[in-house]
Amino acid sequence: MEWKIKKFNQLSTLELYDILKAREEIFIIEQECLYYDIDSKDLDAIHIFAMEEGQVACYLRILEKGARFDEVSIGRVITRPAYRRKGYGEQMMEKAIHYIEEVMGESEIRISAQTYLEKFYGNVGFEIVSDVYLEDGIDHCEMLYKSG
């Protein structure tokens, strides 16, 4: 497996294509959620993903402060079905947290998490900080990570 951390303009055409394809497979098809995935936030995001067997195995994006929340945020977190239950998601989240702390110099990260993933995000240090709310027809809650 090869981990990659890139800005939008550093992504190859094939990487971008497969990232968007993977996000569509998970969010729109698997989760049956119709929404605008391509929201222009990708242009200013940091993209972290793992390539395995010539395709994106897992992916997330990091957004600067103010793009979604007052804090830096992580979103569009996915792992393709063939790569689940192998620890890739947790490795990817740890890479994102490390990047945010060490490269961006930030100590707080806010996410909008699907509630069924509370334990997953809790395992890497996030805590629930909101009530449950609907986002695109799916139960979510805000979670916050604070380093230290």
C-alpha positions as CSV (number, residue, x, y, z in Angstrom):
1,M,0.0,0.0,0.0
2,E,1.2,3.5,-0.9
3,W,0.0,6.5,1.2
4,K,-0.2,9.9,-0.5
5,I,-0.8,13.4,0.8
6,K,-1.4,15.9,-1.9
7,K,-3.0,19.3,-2.7
8,F,-5.6,19.4,-5.4
9,N,-3.2,20.6,-8.1
10,Q,-0.8,17.8,-7.3
11,L,-3.3,15.0,-8.0
12,S,-2.9,13.2,-11.2
13,T,-5.9,12.9,-13.5
14,L,-6.2,9.2,-12.7
15,E,-5.9,9.8,-8.9
16,L,-8.6,12.4,-9.0
17,Y,-10.8,10.2,-11.2
18,D,-10.5,7.3,-8.8
19,I,-11.0,9.5,-5.7
20,L,-14.3,10.8,-7.1
21,K,-15.3,7.4,-8.3
22,A,-14.7,5.9,-4.8
23,R,-16.6,8.8,-3.1
24,E,-19.5,8.2,-5.5
25,E,-19.5,4.4,-4.8
26,I,-19.6,4.9,-1.1
27,F,-21.7,8.1,-0.4
28,I,-24.1,8.1,-3.3
29,I,-24.5,4.5,-4.3
30,E,-23.8,2.5,-1.1
31,Q,-25.4,5.0,1.3
32,E,-28.1,6.0,-1.2
33,C,-27.5,9.7,-0.5
34,L,-28.1,12.2,-3.3
35,Y,-26.0,15.3,-2.7
36,Y,-23.4,17.4,-4.4
37,D,-20.2,15.6,-3.6
38,I,-18.1,17.9,-5.9
39,D,-18.5,21.1,-3.8
40,S,-15.5,23.1,-4.8
41,K,-13.9,22.6,-1.4
42,D,-11.7,19.9,-3.0
43,L,-9.8,22.7,-4.7
44,D,-8.3,24.0,-1.4
45,A,-8.2,20.7,0.5
46,I,-5.4,18.4,1.4
47,H,-6.2,14.9,0.1
48,I,-4.9,11.9,1.9
49,F,-5.4,8.4,0.4
50,A,-3.9,5.0,0.0
51,M,-3.3,3.3,-3.3
52,E,-3.5,-0.5,-3.4
53,E,-3.8,-2.8,-6.4
54,G,-3.9,0.3,-8.7
55,Q,-6.9,1.9,-7.0
56,V,-7.8,4.2,-4.1
57,A,-8.4,2.0,-1.1
58,C,-9.3,4.7,1.3
59,Y,-9.5,8.5,1.3
60,L,-10.2,11.7,3.2
61,R,-9.8,15.4,2.8
62,I,-8.6,18.1,5.2
63,L,-10.2,21.5,5.1
64,E,-8.7,24.7,6.4
65,K,-10.2,26.6,9.3
66,G,-13.4,28.4,8.1
67,A,-14.0,26.2,5.1
68,R,-16.6,24.2,7.1
69,F,-16.1,24.9,10.8
70,D,-14.1,27.4,12.8
71,E,-11.5,24.6,13.3
72,V,-9.7,22.6,10.7
73,S,-11.9,19.7,9.6
74,I,-11.6,16.3,8.2
75,G,-14.3,15.0,5.8
76,R,-15.3,12.6,3.0
77,V,-13.7,9.8,4.9
78,I,-14.1,6.5,3.1
79,T,-12.7,3.0,2.8
80,R,-13.8,0.9,-0.2
81,P,-15.5,-2.4,0.8
82,A,-12.6,-4.7,-0.3
83,Y,-10.2,-2.8,2.1
84,R,-12.4,-2.6,5.2
85,R,-11.6,-4.2,8.5
86,K,-7.8,-4.0,7.8
87,G,-7.1,-0.9,9.9
88,Y,-6.6,1.4,6.9
89,G,-9.2,3.9,8.1
90,E,-7.5,4.3,11.5
91,Q,-4.1,4.6,9.9
92,M,-5.4,7.2,7.5
93,M,-7.0,9.2,10.4
94,E,-3.8,9.1,12.3
95,K,-1.9,10.4,9.3
96,A,-4.4,13.2,8.9
97,I,-4.2,14.2,12.6
98,H,-0.4,14.1,12.4
99,Y,-0.4,16.3,9.3
100,I,-2.8,18.8,10.9
101,E,-0.7,19.0,14.1
102,E,2.8,19.0,12.6
103,V,2.4,20.7,9.2
104,M,-0.6,22.9,9.8
105,G,0.3,23.7,13.4
106,E,-3.3,23.2,14.6
107,S,-4.4,21.4,17.8
108,E,-8.2,21.1,17.3
109,I,-10.1,19.3,14.5
110,R,-13.9,19.2,14.1
111,I,-15.8,16.6,12.1
112,S,-19.4,15.9,11.2
113,A,-19.5,12.2,11.8
114,Q,-22.2,9.7,10.9
115,T,-23.4,8.5,14.3
116,Y,-22.7,4.8,13.6
117,L,-19.0,5.7,13.3
118,E,-18.8,7.4,16.7
119,K,-16.6,4.5,18.1
120,F,-14.3,4.6,15.1
121,Y,-13.6,8.3,15.5
122,G,-13.5,8.0,19.3
123,N,-10.7,5.4,18.9
124,V,-8.5,8.1,17.4
125,G,-9.3,10.8,20.0
126,F,-12.5,12.5,18.9
127,E,-15.3,13.3,21.4
128,I,-18.9,14.0,20.7
129,V,-19.8,17.7,21.1
130,S,-23.3,18.0,19.7
131,D,-26.7,16.5,19.6
132,V,-27.6,14.2,16.8
133,Y,-28.8,16.0,13.6
134,L,-29.8,14.9,10.1
135,E,-27.3,15.7,7.3
136,D,-28.4,14.4,3.8
137,G,-30.9,12.1,5.5
138,I,-28.3,10.4,7.7
139,D,-27.9,10.8,11.5
140,H,-24.7,12.8,12.3
141,C,-23.0,14.5,15.3
142,E,-20.2,16.9,15.6
143,M,-17.0,15.5,17.1
144,L,-13.9,17.4,18.3
145,Y,-10.3,16.3,18.6
146,K,-8.0,18.3,20.9
147,S,-4.3,17.4,21.0
148,G,-2.4,17.1,24.2
